[in-house]
């Protein structure tokens, strides 16, 4: 018997998973699709960026990823979620980002937001999901990613748009220099944007990033 789980026989099982969301802000403005990181949740992201229960100059759709990946702590399980499950180094996928992006778009469509001027704001795994979601959006103005990477392959399906990368120079999860290099490669392929290094920031959503994120979103939704 193989010691690699991915080589075992598999059959598809169907489960119903919720994708919770919060939608607020002026409905006559553009919308920001907020995508949180791995082992996190949407409310936590909104609180840490400082947007929860705040009036903003745009509409926000904060979506909670569907797949539970709870974290065990001394106080019990901490609620946490993921957008997809794959290991590119091993070539192993359980749930692809393409599949999740389609489900997220179906949620956006059901809320009647699919034609609105749209920006994506993604942290970490949410930033990796952004180029898979982008091609589904009819009026995408750009993507702002924080603490994420920029693999070329998914961006090939995305029409050239603005790609802004914010990254902490002390990010211990995704090295800043590698993200900067990958972002520069996207600009060389015709995308527009900027890579902004945040001094002293580790791999987290932090209020330090908020003024820059908000400015970029406002500029491209106006």
HUUR-V135886 format. One record per helix or strand of 2 or more residues. SS is the DSSP state (H for helix, E for strand). FROM is the first residue (numbers start at 1). LEN is the number of residues. If there is no record, write none. Layout:
ss->SS from->FROM len->LEN
ss->SS from->FROM len->LEN
//
This chain:
ss->H from->5 len->3
ss->E from->21 len->4
ss->E from->31 len->5
ss->H from->42 len->8
ss->E from->59 len->5
ss->E from->67 len->2
ss->E from->71 len->3
ss->E from->76 len->3
ss->E from->81 len->2
ss->E from->85 len->3
ss->E from->92 len->4
ss->H from->97 len->14
ss->E from->118 len->6
ss->H from->125 len->10
ss->E from->140 len->7
ss->H from->152 len->4
ss->E from->162 len->7
ss->H from->176 len->13
ss->E from->192 len->7
ss->H from->207 len->15
//
